[in-house]
């Protein structure tokens, strides 16, 4: 038998210690074997030969052998011809700096096409499995994913080597066995068109951070997926100011052409938007990278030429993308201890609910199973089915147990409420687990953890920002938010637009009665939705309303915004279809210009096959607006109205973010927001959640920060209605308390 041990010598070399053990032998087998006598002369029977199989190599030995394969023991070796390597010495670094200085940034530094197509930046990464030593696998970049075969090998190696008992490595971190496959940045590719030179800045080179800082400060940087590139550059030590950086992102250019596609598939997908053939496949990863930076540069030039009419919107989108990269780099604080307590509490609630289901209702099932829950609801308890499609005799696996169904049934029996509570606890436990796994230690302090979510700017057709890996925008207004905390010595400050989409509607349709309601609420106070309800009933705006009517008015108004018909509103309010139609008709009678505007939007969409946002000029194609299918045509009409309203609100939020970047940075964006007017050491933007910006701030700086934030957000666009921002502060995201405006 063999056992292996990988060890490190004092100089860091890895050696393998192979121990050979043998079975203890008896005296008989050690003695010299004598031929046995055969007195009877009976024929000898041949004894079957036994073949000893060679022991299979251990996982530790296999790991070491794989690490010794050509190209797997080092992240990046010598570069092929055609690259200027930062590792070559001072002459290459000096030449790079001269290239950065060849184009000067003018005053304001953000002309429409200044230095467009001058240079392109790419990020080269490589998959690595760490089990005490490093085994390197396939290359990837911001332009394309790792090859499928290499990804498969890396996953297999991670599964085999990081869990093997006999792989015993000295100096291995405790977390190594949990990391699996990691994608590590190994360097940056920079291509300058004028000189036709391609530079490679190695990730750990001492000059790389200074070179990247200079590049972003002096040149327009073209790329694919700007926020990923910005975050990688900051991880390498570069200093990047979103208010001064000038970027072109061909992924954004493609999304502006077709916003219904996210264009996350790399340059091959972007090529389709520009109606070009996919870039040819090069022989190796570095050759592909050199081709990719050139092709991305070409796409950015095409994008600049194609989007001249909406050049301002293109600049805003690019600046927001750079800012999102900065947000990703800093992340948002997360309290793992508090999340652990919440997870345990959720598990305890689940156990208690399981016991209650068994004791009170005689139900011993898996409450997380929709099929088993449906069986109890509709067979054992004989509760009414949620719809005609779930008639008697239907399989319970096909009957809905959605939140809406359970909520309506909870009025008839307590068991559906128990199921809803169980699902809530189950979701909270799962979210605690997911966010905890995503949290990483910040700096050298293992007590501070932050979540570095990915901020997406091309995932929605309307332009709203989204979050993934993990999704922090899905955290509802509940206890889960208590686990999100600011940096030590800071508090959270949230700035939230109030009814922003309804205000956008009032501005776009020019409905004077709706506009006056918002103005009066801003000047004198009062509830806008109560006033809307009263308007539908021909009552004075400030007339007292019955409980529940405000919610009906709110759901009706927003249902109209999202293109909801009577059936949808009836389902939301759990009322009859005719009653829901009555609420919609009452709204339109009170505010007739809303319906006129909607009709005008649909008419233009049918004529142009698209809608155009009035503020930014962005557009969205609607190919099914003339579909013969009623369902497809209705959905396209809903998208038309929703895209204009929600898209304009998204444009307003992005304008507010650009104004904020200017306030804390050194670049000018709007004349009423002085550059560097806010102390960036005392406040930092950490998240964008729907209509809200979340900051961490010194408590002593809250008043000054609030004034600056209101300036950036409330004046982001000029509308015919006020756009007030609600400020709330607290020690965690879930413990925010509104801070009233002074004066």
C-alpha positions, 0 to 999 in steps of 0.5 A, a space after each residue: 500500500 502507498 500513502 502520499 503527502 505533499 509538503 513544502 520546503 523552506 523555499 516554497 518548493 512542493 515535494 511528495 513524500 510517498 510512504 510504502 507499507 507492506 503486509 507483515 509476513 509470517 515466519 512460514 513465508 519468510 522461510 525458504 520454501 522446500 519442494 513438497 514430496 508427492 509419495 502417491 505420485 498423483 498428478 499435480 494440479 495446477 494452482 491458479 495464478 494470482 495477479 497482484 494489481 498495482 495500487 492506484 495512485 492516491 489523490 495527493 499523488 494525482 494532484 501533484 502529477 497534474 500540477 506538473 503537467 505543462 502549463 498547469 503549474 503556473 498561471 502565466 508563463 512567457 508571452 508569445 510574440 506580439 505582446 509588450 510584457 510589463 515583466 520585460 522591464 522599465 522600457 516597456 512601462 515607460 513606452 506605455 506611459 507615453 501612449 497614455 499621454 498621447 491624447 489629453 482630456 479636455 475641460 470637462 473631459 467627456 466629449 461625444 467622440 474624443 479619443 473614440 477608438 483610441 485604446 481598448 482594455 481587456 482582463 485575462 483570468 484563469 481558473 485555478 483549483 487550490 488544494 495547498 498547491 495551485 493547479 491552473 486550468 482554462 483561460 477566460 476574459 471579460 470578452 469570453 468564457 472559459 472553454 467548456 472542456 477546461 471548465 469540466 476538468 477544473 470542476 472534476 479536479 476541485 471535487 476530487 482533490 479538495 475533498 480527498 482525505 489523503 491530500 495533506 498539504 502543509 500551509 493550506 488555508 482552512 477555507 481552501 477545501 471549500 473554494 472549489 474552482 476560482 477564477 483569478 485575474 492574471 493580467 490586463 491587455 491594452 491595445 493602442 490603435 494608433 501605434 498598433 501595440 498590444 501591452 500585457 500588464 501582469 496582475 502582480 507586477 509592481 507597475 500595473 496599478 499605476 499604469 491602469 490608474 494613468 490609463 483611466 485618467 487620460 484615455 477613453 477606455 473601450 471594452 466589453 462589460 465595463 463594470 467587470 473591467 473597472 472592478 478588476 482594475 481596482 482589485 489590482 490597486 488602480 484608483 478610478 474616479 467614475 466622474 472623470 473616467 471616459 469609457 465605451 462599452 460595446 455591450 452597452 452599445 449592443 443593448 441600446 440597439 436591442 434592449 430585450 437582450 442582455 448581451 452577456 454572451 461575450 463578443 460573439 453575441 455583440 457581433 450579432 447586434 452589429 450584424 457582423 460575423 462572429 470573430 474568428 477563433 484564434 489558436 490560443 488564449 492570448 492570441 484570442 485576447 489580442 483579437 478580442 481587444 481589437 474587435 471590441 474597439 471596432 464595435 465601440 467605434 461603430 456604437 459611437 457612430 450609430 448612437 450619435 442621436 443619443 450620445 448623451 444617453 450613451 455617456 450616462 450609461 457608460 458612466 453609470 457602468 463605471 460607477 457600478 464597477 466601483 460599487 462592486 469593488 467596495 461591496 456592502 457590509 454583512 453581519 455573519 453572526 446576525 445572519 447565523 442567529 436569524 438562520 437558527 431562528 428560522 429553523 426553529 420556526 419551521 420546526 414549531 410549524 411542523 409540530 403545529 401542523 401535526 398536533 392541531 391539524 393531524 397533518 404530517 407532511 413536508 410543508 415545502 412540498 406544493 403537491 402534498 400541501 395541495 392534497 391536504 388543502 383540497 382533498 383532506 380539508 375540502 377547501 375550494 379549488 383556486 379556479 375552474 382549471 382545478 376542477 374535481 378530479 384534477 391531480 393535486 400536483 397541477 393545482 396551484 398553491 401560490 401565495 395568492 391562492 393560500 392568502 385567499 384560502 386563509 380566510 376560510 381555514 388556518 392551515 393555509 396561513 401556517 403554510 405561508 408562515 412556513 414558506 417565509 421561514 424556509 425562504 429566510 433560512 435559504 437567504 441567510 445561507 446564500 448571503 453568508 456563502 457570498 460574504 468575504 472577509 474585508 481586508 485583514 480584519 476577519 470580523 468584517 465581511 462584505 458582499 460584492 454583488 454584481 450590478 447589471 445594467 443590461 438585464 432589463 429592457 426598461 433600463 432598471 438596474 438589477 443585482 445578481 450573485 447574490 441578488 441583494 435587490 430581492 431582500 424584502 422589507 423584513 428581518 433579513 435586512 438587519 444582517 446588512 450593516 455599514 462599515 465600522 464607525 458608519 451608519 446607513 443612510 437610504 434615499 428613496 424616491 417617493 412614488 417616482 413612476 406615478 410622478 413620471 406618468 403625471 408629467 408625461 400625460 400632463 394631467 393637471 389634476 394629478 399634477 396639482 395633487 403632487 404639488 399640494 402634497 409637497 407643500 401642505 402634506 397629505 396622502 396622494 393615494 387617498 386624494 386619488 381615491 377621493 377623486 375617483 369618488 368625486 369627493 374633496 381631496 382631503 376627505 377622510 377615507 375608509 380603511 383599505 381604500 388607500 391600498 385599493 387606490 394604490 394598486 389600481 394606479 400602479 396596475 394602470 402603470 403596468 398595463 394591468 387589466 380588470 382580471 389582473 387587478 381583481 386577482 391582486 385585490 381578491 375581488 370580482 372582475 366587475 368591481 375591479 373594472 369599476 375602479 379602473 374606470 373611476 380612475 380614468 374618469 378622474 384623470 382623463 388625460 392618462 387614458 388619452 396619453 396611453 392611447 397615444 403611446 399605443 398608436 405611436 408604437 403600432 406605427 413605429 413598431 417601437 417606443 422611444 423614451 422622451 427624456 433619453 431617446 432610448 428605444 425598445 422595439 416591439 415586434 409583436 405589436 401587430 401579432 394576430 395573437 391577442 395574448 402576444 399583442 396585449 403583452 406588447 401593448 403592456 410593454 409599450 406603456 410600461 417601458 416609457 414610464 419605468 424606463 424614464 424613471 430608470 433614466 432619472 435614477 441614472 442621472 442622479 447617480 452621475 450627479 452623485 459621482 460628480 459630487 464626490 469626485 473631481 469631474 463635472 457633470 451638471 452645473 448645479 452640482 459642484 465637483 468634489 463638493 462632498 467629502 468622499 472619505 465620510 460617505 460612500 454609495 454602496 447599493 442601488 435598490 429599485 428607487 433607492 440609493 443606499 449609503 454608509 456615512 459618518 453619523 456626524 455628517 448626515 445633515 450635510 450628506 442629506 442636503 447633497 443627496 437631495 440636490 443630486 436626486 430631486 433635480 436629476 430631471 426637470 418634471 412638472 411635479 416635485 420629486 421628493 426624496 425620503 431620507 432614513 438612517 439606521 445601524 442596519 438596512 432593516 433598522 432605518 428610521 425616516 429623518 424628516 427634512 429640516 426647515 
